[in-house]
Amino acid sequence: MRPLANVNPDSLADAVERLDSGGGRAAAVGGGRDLLGMIKDDLVSPDVLVNLRTLGASEGLDTIVAGPTELRVGGLVTLARLGAHPEVASRYRVLAEAAGSAATPQIRNVGTLAGNLCQRPWCWYYRQKFPCYKHGGNRCFSRTGENQFNAIFGGGPSYIVHPSDTAPALVALEARFRLIGPGGERVVPAGEFFTLPRVGVERENVLEPNEILAGVTMPAAAGLRSTYAKVLDREAWTHAVVSVALALRMEGDHIRRADVVLGGVAPIPWRVAAVEELLAGQPVTAALAAEAGRLAVDGARPLSKNRYKIPLVENLVRRTLLSLAGSGQEPAP
Ligand SMILES: Cc1cc2nc3c(=O)[nH]c(=O)nc-3n(C[C@H](O)[C@H](O)[C@H](O)COP(=O)(O)OP(=O)(O)OC[C@H]3O[C@@H](n4cnc5c(N)ncnc54)[C@H](O)[C@@H]3O)c2cc1C
């Protein structure tokens, strides 16, 4: 392992300046749960680590504010705190459940929301240093190789799936991401933060190397019923094989608006607009849920070893919709 420096910035502006002056060789660190492992495995080799943890309280980066018009979550809030926060758990349940389902209790105690959203892909070819697109190469080994866990939507030229559990939840909640860089602040809708490989194959989002994800904001949850459901290939400690973030704005027993976002199926959180249109204005019935499941997989393009994801998604969407409708979960006031 090469020597590397750690800096403890004294303000957000200082942190941005440290990243900027690093010329692409400096990296922001939240909990370090992903980044430090990648450095040890020689997957990335920054010269400077910009430790954001020293900023937490002073810059409001580690606060959760649930106000009447919006919910604000700082980028340094740990997954454990987010998952256990009473207001988040009762009014934005999809986000609390997603945060609480990620990784292990130990990782959730340290891993931050921003780090979870910005974690790099867990495709085994990438993590084992195959010279794939993500490492600057010119091929995706999972296209024809061991592609059990890869994309069935939105793939090409890389077929990674986005690994974050909180990402589909935030897209479903119409969150906005606050990015701070040398030129100041910009706000990006969650649905535009994540980018497909065909837009830029070596990256997964619009964040520049000299920018910090300071936090996320989402509108108040009036009438919201929501949930996150995740299928694993073992009982714990792992990313979603497939998942669904479901957010229903209710009017009586009718759905006024539905946000349906899949995880584990595409290089970005995958919004299924056709299902959302189908559900709007309807009461949930078994027939409607079955139709929603079928539509959710419309247009899927499975690889040689991941066709099994199609019935998995179809049934997950159908079951989650029915269980949310019948859950007795009170819509948020
Ligand atoms: C065994 C295991 C199982 C896992 N299972 C899951 C799972 O089921 N679901 C899931 O979602 N995740 C899973 N993960 C990933 C884990 O949740 C993330 O590694 C963790 O959330 C990262 O948070 P962190 O704060 O430690 O990030 P770090 O390691 O500090 O950073 C990760 C990346 O984000 C960048 N970064 C961090 N903070 C910022 C910021 N504020 N602004 C800009 N860039 C930033 C870093 O530069 C780095 O590139 C798993 C990880 C492991 C090791």
The ligand as an SDF file (V2000), in Angstrom:
LIG
                    3D

 53 58  0  0  0  0  0  0  0  0999 V2000
  -20.0020   -6.5910    3.6810 C   0  0  0  0  0  0  0  0  0  0  0  0
  -20.6880   -5.3830    3.0960 C   0  0  0  0  0  0  0  0  0  0  0  0
  -22.0460   -5.4470    2.8170 C   0  0  0  0  0  0  0  0  0  0  0  0
  -22.6940   -4.3390    2.2890 C   0  0  0  0  0  0  0  0  0  0  0  0
  -24.0300   -4.4210    2.0200 N   0  0  0  0  0  0  0  0  0  0  0  0
  -24.6870   -3.3180    1.5740 C   0  0  0  0  0  0  0  0  0  0  0  0
  -26.0820   -3.3660    1.3450 C   0  0  0  0  0  0  0  0  0  0  0  0
  -26.7570   -4.3740    1.5680 O   0  0  0  0  0  0  0  0  0  0  0  0
  -26.6880   -2.2410    0.8800 N   0  0  0  0  0  0  0  0  0  0  0  0
  -26.0040   -1.0840    0.6440 C   0  0  0  0  0  0  0  0  0  0  0  0
  -26.6130   -0.1010    0.2400 O   0  0  0  0  0  0  0  0  0  0  0  0
  -24.6750   -1.0230    0.8530 N   0  0  0  0  0  0  0  0  0  0  0  0
  -24.0030   -2.1070    1.3190 C   0  0  0  0  0  0  0  0  0  0  0  0
  -22.6710   -2.0380    1.5540 N   0  0  0  0  0  0  0  0  0  0  0  0
  -21.9830   -0.7750    1.3010 C   0  0  0  0  0  0  0  0  0  0  0  0
  -21.9610    0.0710    2.5390 C   0  0  0  0  0  0  0  0  0  0  0  0
  -23.2730    0.4290    2.9090 O   0  0  0  0  0  0  0  0  0  0  0  0
  -21.1840    1.2910    2.1710 C   0  0  0  0  0  0  0  0  0  0  0  0
  -19.8710    0.8420    2.0270 O   0  0  0  0  0  0  0  0  0  0  0  0
  -21.2430    2.3600    3.2080 C   0  0  0  0  0  0  0  0  0  0  0  0
  -22.5300    2.8500    3.3320 O   0  0  0  0  0  0  0  0  0  0  0  0
  -20.3380    3.4600    2.7750 C   0  0  0  0  0  0  0  0  0  0  0  0
  -20.4620    4.5530    3.6720 O   0  0  0  0  0  0  0  0  0  0  0  0
  -19.1650    5.2640    4.1830 P   0  0  0  0  0  0  0  0  0  0  0  0
  -19.6040    6.5140    4.8370 O   0  0  0  0  0  0  0  0  0  0  0  0
  -18.3300    4.3360    4.9830 O   0  0  0  0  0  0  0  0  0  0  0  0
  -18.4630    5.6000    2.7830 O   0  0  0  0  0  0  0  0  0  0  0  0
  -16.9390    5.8350    2.4730 P   0  0  0  0  0  0  0  0  0  0  0  0
  -16.2380    4.5310    2.3970 O   0  0  0  0  0  0  0  0  0  0  0  0
  -16.3830    6.8690    3.3610 O   0  0  0  0  0  0  0  0  0  0  0  0
  -17.0850    6.4600    0.9950 O   0  0  0  0  0  0  0  0  0  0  0  0
  -17.6130    5.7100   -0.0840 C   0  0  0  0  0  0  0  0  0  0  0  0
  -17.4290    6.5420   -1.3630 C   0  0  0  0  0  0  0  0  0  0  0  0
  -18.1950    7.7230   -1.2770 O   0  0  0  0  0  0  0  0  0  0  0  0
  -17.3670    8.8850   -1.3420 C   0  0  0  0  0  0  0  0  0  0  0  0
  -17.9140    9.8210   -0.3670 N   0  0  0  0  0  0  0  0  0  0  0  0
  -18.1930    9.5740    0.9380 C   0  0  0  0  0  0  0  0  0  0  0  0
  -18.7830   10.6300    1.4970 N   0  0  0  0  0  0  0  0  0  0  0  0
  -18.8930   11.5690    0.5410 C   0  0  0  0  0  0  0  0  0  0  0  0
  -19.4460   12.8850    0.4970 C   0  0  0  0  0  0  0  0  0  0  0  0
  -20.0480   13.4380    1.5670 N   0  0  0  0  0  0  0  0  0  0  0  0
  -19.3840   13.5710   -0.6570 N   0  0  0  0  0  0  0  0  0  0  0  0
  -18.8120   13.0210   -1.7570 C   0  0  0  0  0  0  0  0  0  0  0  0
  -18.2960   11.7680   -1.7860 N   0  0  0  0  0  0  0  0  0  0  0  0
  -18.3370   11.0510   -0.6450 C   0  0  0  0  0  0  0  0  0  0  0  0
  -15.9820    8.4070   -1.0290 C   0  0  0  0  0  0  0  0  0  0  0  0
  -14.9880    9.2270   -1.6400 O   0  0  0  0  0  0  0  0  0  0  0  0
  -16.0020    6.9990   -1.5990 C   0  0  0  0  0  0  0  0  0  0  0  0
  -15.7930    7.0230   -2.9770 O   0  0  0  0  0  0  0  0  0  0  0  0
  -21.9850   -3.1410    2.0550 C   0  0  0  0  0  0  0  0  0  0  0  0
  -20.6200   -3.0570    2.3380 C   0  0  0  0  0  0  0  0  0  0  0  0
  -19.9710   -4.1710    2.8490 C   0  0  0  0  0  0  0  0  0  0  0  0
  -18.4870   -4.0520    3.1530 C   0  0  0  0  0  0  0  0  0  0  0  0
  1  2  1  0
  2  3  1  0
  2 52  2  0
  3  4  2  0
  4  5  1  0
  4 50  1  0
  5  6  2  0
  6  7  1  0
  6 13  1  0
  7  8  2  0
  7  9  1  0
  9 10  1  0
 10 11  2  0
 10 12  1  0
 12 13  2  0
 13 14  1  0
 14 15  1  0
 14 50  1  0
 15 16  1  0
 16 17  1  0
 16 18  1  0
 18 19  1  0
 18 20  1  0
 20 21  1  0
 20 22  1  0
 22 23  1  0
 23 24  1  0
 24 25  2  0
 24 26  1  0
 24 27  1  0
 27 28  1  0
 28 29  2  0
 28 30  1  0
 28 31  1  0
 31 32  1  0
 32 33  1  0
 33 34  1  0
 33 48  1  0
 34 35  1  0
 35 36  1  0
 35 46  1  0
 36 37  1  0
 36 45  1  0
 37 38  2  0
 38 39  1  0
 39 40  1  0
 39 45  2  0
 40 41  1  0
 40 42  2  0
 42 43  1  0
 43 44  2  0
 44 45  1  0
 46 47  1  0
 46 48  1  0
 48 49  1  0
 50 51  2  0
 51 52  1  0
 52 53  1  0
M  END
$$$$
